[in-house]
Amino acid sequence: MQELKKLNEIIFLVEETDDGYVARALGHSIFTEADSLEELREMVKDAVECHFDEEERPKIIRLHIVKQEVLAL
């Protein structure tokens, strides 16, 4: 029987938009969005639980939050 590969961690790139926040997993086809960061955290957890079987599910979810600022000269 083939051993299942376990992930210790999954990383999401989080960006603020005009409508809230979007999160994309690096290296996986997982995408979710929400109106607030608190809601996004719950949506990301739910998306990871739905995407992976329990045996394969990563133990740590890291959110890399990117904030852009525009400065005028």
Contacts in CASP RR format, 6 or more apart in sequence:
PFRMAT RR
TARGET T0000
AUTHOR 0000-0000-0000
METHOD contacts of the structure
MODEL  1
MQELKKLNEIIFLVEETDDGYVARALGHSIFTEADSLEELREMVKDAVEC
HFDEEERPKIIRLHIVKQEVLAL
4 53 0 8 1.000
4 55 0 8 1.000
4 56 0 8 1.000
5 56 0 8 1.000
6 55 0 8 1.000
6 56 0 8 1.000
6 58 0 8 1.000
7 52 0 8 1.000
7 56 0 8 1.000
7 57 0 8 1.000
7 58 0 8 1.000
7 59 0 8 1.000
8 58 0 8 1.000
8 59 0 8 1.000
8 60 0 8 1.000
9 58 0 8 1.000
9 59 0 8 1.000
9 60 0 8 1.000
9 61 0 8 1.000
9 62 0 8 1.000
10 25 0 8 1.000
10 26 0 8 1.000
10 28 0 8 1.000
10 30 0 8 1.000
10 48 0 8 1.000
10 58 0 8 1.000
10 60 0 8 1.000
10 61 0 8 1.000
10 62 0 8 1.000
11 25 0 8 1.000
11 26 0 8 1.000
11 62 0 8 1.000
11 64 0 8 1.000
12 23 0 8 1.000
12 24 0 8 1.000
12 25 0 8 1.000
12 26 0 8 1.000
12 30 0 8 1.000
12 44 0 8 1.000
12 61 0 8 1.000
12 62 0 8 1.000
12 63 0 8 1.000
12 64 0 8 1.000
13 23 0 8 1.000
13 24 0 8 1.000
13 26 0 8 1.000
13 64 0 8 1.000
13 66 0 8 1.000
14 21 0 8 1.000
14 22 0 8 1.000
14 23 0 8 1.000
14 37 0 8 1.000
14 40 0 8 1.000
14 63 0 8 1.000
14 64 0 8 1.000
14 65 0 8 1.000
14 66 0 8 1.000
15 21 0 8 1.000
15 22 0 8 1.000
15 66 0 8 1.000
16 67 0 8 1.000
17 33 0 8 1.000
19 33 0 8 1.000
19 35 0 8 1.000
20 33 0 8 1.000
20 34 0 8 1.000
20 35 0 8 1.000
20 36 0 8 1.000
21 33 0 8 1.000
21 34 0 8 1.000
21 35 0 8 1.000
21 36 0 8 1.000
21 37 0 8 1.000
21 40 0 8 1.000
22 31 0 8 1.000
22 32 0 8 1.000
22 33 0 8 1.000
23 31 0 8 1.000
23 32 0 8 1.000
23 33 0 8 1.000
23 40 0 8 1.000
23 43 0 8 1.000
23 44 0 8 1.000
23 63 0 8 1.000
24 30 0 8 1.000
24 31 0 8 1.000
25 31 0 8 1.000
25 47 0 8 1.000
25 48 0 8 1.000
28 51 0 8 1.000
29 51 0 8 1.000
30 47 0 8 1.000
30 48 0 8 1.000
30 51 0 8 1.000
31 47 0 8 1.000
32 40 0 8 1.000
32 43 0 8 1.000
32 44 0 8 1.000
32 46 0 8 1.000
32 47 0 8 1.000
33 40 0 8 1.000
33 43 0 8 1.000
34 40 0 8 1.000
34 42 0 8 1.000
34 43 0 8 1.000
37 65 0 8 1.000
40 63 0 8 1.000
41 63 0 8 1.000
44 61 0 8 1.000
44 63 0 8 1.000
45 61 0 8 1.000
48 57 0 8 1.000
48 58 0 8 1.000
48 61 0 8 1.000
49 57 0 8 1.000
52 58 0 8 1.000
END
